Amino acid sequence: MKLKLVDIAHGGSCVARADDGRVVFVRGGIPGETVSVQLTAERAKLAHALVTEVLVPSPYRIPHKWAVGAAGETGAADFGHIEYKHQLTLKTQVVRQNIRRIAGAALAEEMPAVEVNAVAGEEWATRTRFECVKLDTGAGMYREASHQLIPVDQMMLAVSDIATDIFTDRWDEQISAGTRVKVVHPVGGNNVVVTERGAFYAPGVPGPKRIRETATDGVKSYEYQISPGGFWQIHYRAPSELLSLVMAGVQPEPGMKICELYSGAGLFSVPLAQAVGEQGRLISVEGSASAVKDARYNLRSYPWARAERGRVTASRLAGLVEDADVIVADPPRSGLGAQLAQYLGKLAAPRIVLVSCDPAAMARDVANLVNAGRTVTAISARDIFPQTHHMEIVTVLSR
């Protein structure tokens, strides 16, 4: 099938229209190209496809440096065929389109203009963590949208100092085939390979119980201790980039009460606890038991800060957030959801700082918060996932 790609969609696919009128979402293309495609899924009014041949290429198309990461393969670097500056242009377009389509044209006009900005000069080799699956020899990753494992011999998205010997036969006797593996390059200490059996420095060499990470808000640096397999932002500059944006949005002062939702291991919690001081309060809520354990460890020097485990729902938050000066929320990809967003929007807190990793969920959450009485005063987006369609967005809303 021959198609003209006319737009970019949320999720990294291009948009085309087939001769029969169906909308086709195409992986591996660039808007403006004419391509031949293979259909991968079909429905009555839409279809999904993969580029098999580029007939008229975009001026922004470049050779993919890591073929196994391309769309249709693992998809781990599904934008790797696009010149980097144009990746940022397309991501900005996706964010703006989602705001206009989901939140509405009126809100899109009222909001500050948003642009997805790079966070480092490097376009590859930015990740301090990656996951793979152990094969009989070496390791692999799943083919995009399938359960098929593809052998992988390198990880071009990862920093050069990370332990890539997982792709050799070195770990074959230590880790059984089919095991999910996480490889971590912490800021402090040696690389670790993490499985359900624990962390290892090398085959047969037990790793640490905790690893050290750092972040800065542009003024002050902070240290963290987290479990080796615990969640931490994967781009080496992402923790500091996001922390700087959140602190600027919160504007913490001594004596404030701040409530932090989906707080993870405490990336924002530690600086916020320090900023409000012993006359203030920080209450964080997180659903992951391991993340709460890490957060409590990181907050152990701040008795005025409390990390609670539980689902982040309106009923769960009752009695905790009503008198907050600022609410910080960093929900999963699905976002806050309508009920929680409306509940938070109606609270008395002068500011809400929302961290979103999905532009569609962000647009839904912002629309619900605005409908509940909020105004968007700032919005910033950062490309902490170069070579992919993903991004991170920080939105500040005031009453």
C-alpha positions as CSV (number, residue, x, y, z in Angstrom):
1,M,0.0,0.0,0.0
2,K,1.3,3.5,-0.9
3,L,0.5,6.3,1.4
4,K,1.3,10.0,1.9
5,L,2.1,10.8,5.5
6,V,0.4,14.1,6.5
7,D,0.8,14.4,10.3
8,I,2.3,13.1,13.5
9,A,0.2,11.5,16.1
10,H,0.5,10.9,19.9
11,G,2.5,7.7,20.3
12,G,5.0,8.4,17.5
13,S,3.0,7.2,14.5
14,C,2.5,9.3,11.4
15,V,-1.0,9.8,10.1
16,A,-2.2,9.0,6.6
17,R,-5.5,8.3,4.8
18,A,-6.0,5.2,2.7
19,D,-7.9,5.2,-0.6
20,D,-10.9,3.6,1.2
21,G,-11.0,6.5,3.6
22,R,-9.6,4.8,6.6
23,V,-7.1,6.6,8.8
24,V,-3.8,4.7,8.9
25,F,-1.3,5.1,11.7
26,V,2.2,4.4,10.3
27,R,5.3,3.6,12.3
28,G,8.8,4.5,11.0
29,G,7.8,7.5,8.9
30,I,8.1,11.3,8.9
31,P,5.3,13.7,8.0
32,G,5.6,14.7,4.4
33,E,7.0,11.4,3.1
34,T,5.4,9.1,0.6
35,V,5.9,5.5,1.7
36,S,5.0,1.9,1.0
37,V,3.6,0.2,4.1
38,Q,2.7,-3.2,5.4
39,L,-0.5,-3.3,7.4
40,T,0.0,-4.7,10.9
41,A,-3.6,-4.3,12.3
42,E,-6.9,-3.4,10.8
43,R,-10.3,-2.2,12.0
44,A,-13.3,-0.9,10.2
45,K,-12.3,2.8,10.3
46,L,-8.6,2.7,11.0
47,A,-5.5,0.6,10.5
48,H,-1.9,0.4,11.7
49,A,1.1,0.0,9.5
50,L,4.9,-0.1,9.2
51,V,7.0,1.6,6.6
52,T,8.6,-0.9,4.3
53,E,10.0,1.5,1.7
54,V,10.5,5.2,1.6
55,L,9.4,6.5,-1.9
56,V,9.7,10.2,-1.3
57,P,11.9,10.9,1.8
58,S,11.7,13.8,4.2
59,P,14.6,16.1,4.2
60,Y,14.8,15.3,7.9
61,R,15.3,11.6,7.4
62,I,18.7,10.2,8.4
63,P,20.2,6.7,8.6
64,H,19.2,5.0,11.8
65,K,22.3,4.4,13.9
66,W,20.8,1.4,15.8
67,A,18.7,-0.7,13.5
68,V,17.4,-3.0,16.3
69,G,16.0,0.0,18.1
70,A,13.9,1.2,15.1
71,A,10.1,1.2,14.9
72,G,8.9,-2.3,13.9
73,E,11.9,-3.8,15.7
74,T,12.2,-3.1,19.5
75,G,11.0,0.5,19.0
76,A,13.3,1.5,21.8
77,A,14.6,4.3,19.5
78,D,11.6,4.8,17.3
79,F,12.6,8.4,16.3
80,G,16.2,7.5,15.5
81,H,15.5,7.9,11.8
82,I,14.7,11.6,12.3
83,E,17.2,14.4,12.5
84,Y,17.3,15.4,16.2
85,K,16.1,19.1,15.9
86,H,13.1,17.9,13.9
87,Q,12.3,15.3,16.6
88,L,11.9,18.3,19.0
89,T,9.7,20.0,16.4
90,L,7.5,17.0,16.0
91,K,7.2,16.5,19.8
92,T,6.2,20.1,20.3
93,Q,3.6,19.7,17.6
94,V,2.2,16.6,19.4
95,V,1.9,18.5,22.7
96,R,0.2,21.4,21.2
97,Q,-2.2,19.2,19.2
98,N,-3.2,17.3,22.2
99,I,-3.9,20.4,24.2
100,R,-6.1,21.8,21.4
101,R,-7.8,18.5,20.6
102,I,-8.4,17.3,24.2
103,A,-8.4,20.5,26.4
104,G,-10.1,22.6,23.7
105,A,-9.2,25.5,21.4
106,A,-10.1,28.1,24.0
107,L,-7.8,26.7,26.6
108,A,-5.1,26.2,24.1
109,E,-5.2,29.9,23.2
110,E,-5.2,31.0,26.9
111,M,-2.3,28.8,28.0
112,P,1.4,29.9,27.6
113,A,3.0,28.5,24.5
114,V,4.8,25.2,25.1
115,E,7.9,23.9,23.3
116,V,9.8,20.7,23.9
117,N,13.4,21.5,24.6
118,A,16.5,19.4,24.6
119,V,18.3,18.9,27.9
120,A,21.8,17.9,26.7
121,G,23.9,18.1,23.5
122,E,24.1,14.4,23.3
123,E,21.4,12.8,21.2
124,W,22.4,9.2,22.1
125,A,24.1,7.7,25.1
126,T,22.1,9.5,27.7
127,R,20.5,6.7,29.8
128,T,21.8,5.5,33.1
129,R,19.4,2.5,33.1
130,F,18.0,0.0,30.7
131,E,16.1,-3.2,30.9
132,C,16.4,-6.4,28.8
133,V,15.6,-10.1,29.0
134,K,18.3,-12.8,29.4
135,L,18.6,-15.2,26.6
136,D,20.5,-18.5,26.6
137,T,23.5,-16.5,25.5
138,G,23.5,-12.7,25.9
139,A,20.3,-10.8,26.2
140,G,17.5,-9.4,24.1
141,M,14.5,-7.1,24.0
142,Y,10.9,-7.6,22.9
143,R,9.9,-6.8,19.4
144,E,7.5,-3.8,19.4
145,A,3.9,-4.8,20.4
146,S,4.8,-8.5,20.6
147,H,6.2,-11.2,22.9
148,Q,9.0,-12.1,20.5
149,L,12.5,-11.6,21.8
150,I,15.1,-10.1,19.5
151,P,18.8,-10.6,20.3
152,V,20.6,-7.4,21.1
153,D,24.3,-6.8,21.2
154,Q,24.5,-3.2,22.3
155,M,22.4,-0.4,23.9
156,M,23.1,2.8,22.1
157,L,20.7,4.8,24.2
158,A,22.8,4.1,27.3
159,V,25.8,6.1,28.6
160,S,29.1,4.7,27.5
161,D,30.2,3.7,31.0
162,I,27.2,1.4,31.6
163,A,27.8,-2.4,31.9
164,T,26.9,-3.8,28.5
165,D,28.5,-7.2,29.1
166,I,25.0,-8.4,29.7
167,F,24.9,-8.8,25.9
168,T,27.8,-11.2,26.0
169,D,28.1,-14.7,27.4
170,R,29.6,-13.5,30.7
171,W,26.3,-13.7,32.6
172,D,25.0,-16.9,31.1
173,E,25.7,-19.1,34.1
174,Q,24.6,-16.5,36.6
175,I,21.2,-15.6,35.1
176,S,18.7,-18.0,33.6
177,A,17.1,-17.4,30.2
178,G,13.8,-15.6,30.4
179,T,14.8,-13.5,33.4
180,R,14.1,-9.8,33.3
181,V,17.3,-7.8,33.9
182,K,17.9,-4.2,34.8
183,V,21.3,-2.6,34.3
184,V,22.1,0.5,36.3
185,H,24.9,3.0,36.2
186,P,24.6,5.0,39.4
187,V,26.2,8.4,39.9
188,G,28.1,7.0,42.9
189,G,29.7,3.6,42.7
190,N,30.0,0.8,40.2
191,N,27.5,-0.6,37.7
192,V,25.0,-3.1,38.9
193,V,23.0,-5.8,37.2
194,V,19.6,-6.3,39.0
195,T,17.4,-9.4,38.8
196,E,14.7,-10.8,41.1
197,R,17.5,-12.5,43.0
198,G,19.1,-9.1,43.9
199,A,21.9,-6.8,42.6
200,F,25.3,-8.0,41.4
201,Y,28.5,-6.1,40.5
202,A,29.6,-9.1,38.5
203,P,28.6,-12.8,38.1
204,G,28.7,-14.2,41.6
205,V,29.6,-10.9,43.2
206,P,26.8,-9.5,45.3
207,G,26.0,-5.8,44.8
208,P,24.9,-3.1,47.2
209,K,21.7,-2.8,49.1
210,R,21.4,0.8,48.1
211,I,23.0,3.0,45.4
212,R,23.7,6.7,45.5
213,E,22.2,9.2,43.1
214,T,22.3,13.0,43.0
215,A,20.3,15.9,41.6
216,T,20.5,19.7,41.6
217,D,17.9,22.4,41.4
218,G,20.4,24.8,39.9
219,V,21.4,26.2,43.2
220,K,21.8,23.3,45.6
221,S,22.7,19.7,45.2
222,Y,21.0,16.8,46.9
223,E,21.9,13.2,47.5
224,Y,19.7,10.1,47.6
225,Q,20.0,6.5,48.5
226,I,17.7,4.1,46.5
227,S,17.4,0.4,46.0
228,P,19.4,-0.8,43.0
229,G,16.2,-1.7,41.1
230,G,14.2,1.2,42.3
231,F,12.7,3.9,40.0
232,W,15.0,6.8,39.0
233,Q,14.8,9.0,35.9
234,I,16.8,7.3,33.2
235,H,18.4,10.3,31.4
236,Y,21.4,11.4,33.3
237,R,20.3,15.0,33.4
238,A,16.6,14.3,33.9
239,P,16.5,14.4,37.7
240,S,18.1,17.8,37.8
241,E,16.0,19.2,34.9
242,L,12.7,18.1,36.5
243,L,13.8,19.1,40.0
244,S,14.6,22.6,38.8
245,L,11.2,23.0,37.0
246,V,9.3,21.7,40.0
247,M,11.1,23.8,42.6
248,A,10.5,26.9,40.4
249,G,6.8,26.0,40.2
250,V,6.4,25.3,43.9
251,Q,8.4,28.3,45.1
252,P,8.8,26.6,48.6
253,E,9.2,28.8,51.7
254,P,9.9,27.9,55.3
255,G,6.8,26.9,57.2
256,M,4.8,25.8,54.1
257,K,2.8,22.6,54.0
258,I,3.4,20.7,50.8
259,C,1.6,17.6,49.7
260,E,3.4,15.4,47.1
261,L,1.5,12.7,45.2
262,Y,3.1,9.8,43.4
263,S,6.3,10.8,45.1
264,G,8.5,7.8,44.2
265,A,11.8,7.5,45.9
266,G,11.8,11.2,46.9
267,L,13.5,13.1,44.1
268,F,11.3,16.1,44.9
269,S,10.6,15.2,48.5
270,V,14.1,15.8,49.9
271,P,14.5,19.3,48.5
272,L,11.0,20.2,49.4
273,A,11.5,19.0,53.0
274,Q,14.7,21.0,53.3
275,A,13.0,24.1,51.9
276,V,9.9,24.1,54.2
277,G,12.1,23.4,57.3
278,E,11.1,22.1,60.7
279,Q,8.3,24.7,60.9
280,G,6.7,23.3,57.8
281,R,5.3,20.0,56.7
282,L,5.8,17.6,53.8
283,I,3.4,14.7,53.2
284,S,4.0,12.4,50.3
285,V,1.8,9.6,49.1
286,E,3.0,6.7,46.8
287,G,1.6,3.4,45.9
288,S,4.8,1.4,45.5
289,A,6.0,-0.2,48.7
290,S,9.7,-0.3,47.5
291,A,9.5,3.4,46.5
292,V,8.0,4.4,49.9
293,K,10.8,2.5,51.6
294,D,13.4,4.4,49.7
295,A,11.6,7.7,50.3
296,R,11.4,7.1,54.0
297,Y,15.1,6.4,54.1
298,N,15.9,9.6,52.2
299,L,13.6,11.6,54.5
300,R,15.0,10.1,57.7
301,S,16.7,13.4,58.7
302,Y,13.5,15.4,58.3
303,P,10.9,14.4,61.0
304,W,8.5,17.0,59.7
305,A,8.3,15.0,56.4
306,R,6.2,11.9,56.1
307,A,6.0,9.3,53.3
308,E,2.8,7.3,53.2
309,R,2.0,4.3,51.2
310,G,-1.4,4.1,49.5
311,R,-3.4,4.6,46.4
312,V,-3.7,8.2,45.4
313,T,-7.4,8.8,45.3
314,A,-9.7,11.6,46.5
315,S,-11.0,9.5,49.4
316,R,-7.4,8.5,50.4
317,L,-6.3,12.1,50.4
318,A,-9.2,13.4,52.5
319,G,-7.7,15.1,55.6
320,L,-4.2,15.3,54.2
321,V,-4.3,17.9,51.4
322,E,-7.1,20.3,52.3
323,D,-4.8,22.8,54.0
324,A,-1.8,22.4,51.7
325,D,-0.1,25.5,50.4
326,V,1.1,23.6,47.3
327,I,0.3,20.2,45.7
328,V,2.9,18.4,43.6
329,A,1.7,15.5,41.5
330,D,3.8,13.2,39.3
331,P,1.2,10.6,38.2
332,P,1.9,7.5,35.9
333,R,1.4,7.7,32.2
334,S,-2.4,7.4,32.6
335,G,-2.5,10.7,34.5
336,L,-4.5,11.9,37.4
337,G,-7.9,10.9,36.0
338,A,-11.0,13.1,36.0
339,Q,-12.2,12.5,39.6
340,L,-8.8,13.2,41.2
341,A,-8.0,16.2,39.0
342,Q,-11.4,17.8,39.8
343,Y,-10.9,17.1,43.5
344,L,-7.4,18.6,43.5
345,G,-8.5,21.6,41.4
346,K,-11.2,22.6,43.9
347,L,-8.8,22.6,46.9
348,A,-7.6,25.8,48.5
349,A,-3.9,25.3,47.6
350,P,-2.7,28.4,45.7
351,R,-0.6,26.3,43.3
352,I,-0.6,22.8,41.8
353,V,2.5,21.5,40.0
354,L,1.8,18.7,37.7
355,V,4.5,16.5,36.2
356,S,3.3,14.5,33.1
357,C,5.0,11.9,31.0
358,D,2.1,11.6,28.5
359,P,0.8,14.6,26.5
360,A,-2.7,13.3,26.1
361,A,-3.0,12.5,29.8
362,M,-1.6,16.0,30.6
363,A,-4.1,17.7,28.4
364,R,-7.0,15.8,30.1
365,D,-5.7,16.5,33.5
366,V,-5.1,20.2,32.8
367,A,-8.6,20.6,31.3
368,N,-10.2,19.0,34.4
369,L,-8.0,21.2,36.7
370,V,-9.0,24.3,34.8
371,N,-12.7,23.4,34.9
372,A,-12.3,23.1,38.6
373,G,-11.1,26.7,38.9
374,R,-7.4,26.6,38.0
375,T,-5.4,28.7,35.6
376,V,-2.3,27.6,33.8
377,T,0.5,30.0,34.7
378,A,3.5,28.0,33.3
379,I,4.2,25.0,31.2
380,S,7.5,23.5,30.2
381,A,8.5,20.3,28.3
382,R,11.8,18.5,28.3
383,D,13.1,15.9,25.9
384,I,14.5,13.4,28.5
385,F,13.9,10.6,26.0
386,P,15.8,11.5,22.9
387,Q,15.4,9.2,19.9
388,T,11.9,8.3,21.1
389,H,8.5,9.9,20.9
390,H,8.4,10.3,24.7
391,M,8.8,13.5,26.7
392,E,8.1,15.1,30.1
393,I,5.9,18.1,30.8
394,V,5.7,20.2,33.9
395,T,2.6,22.4,34.3
396,V,2.0,25.0,37.0
397,L,-1.6,25.9,37.8
398,S,-2.8,28.6,40.2
399,R,-6.2,29.5,41.6
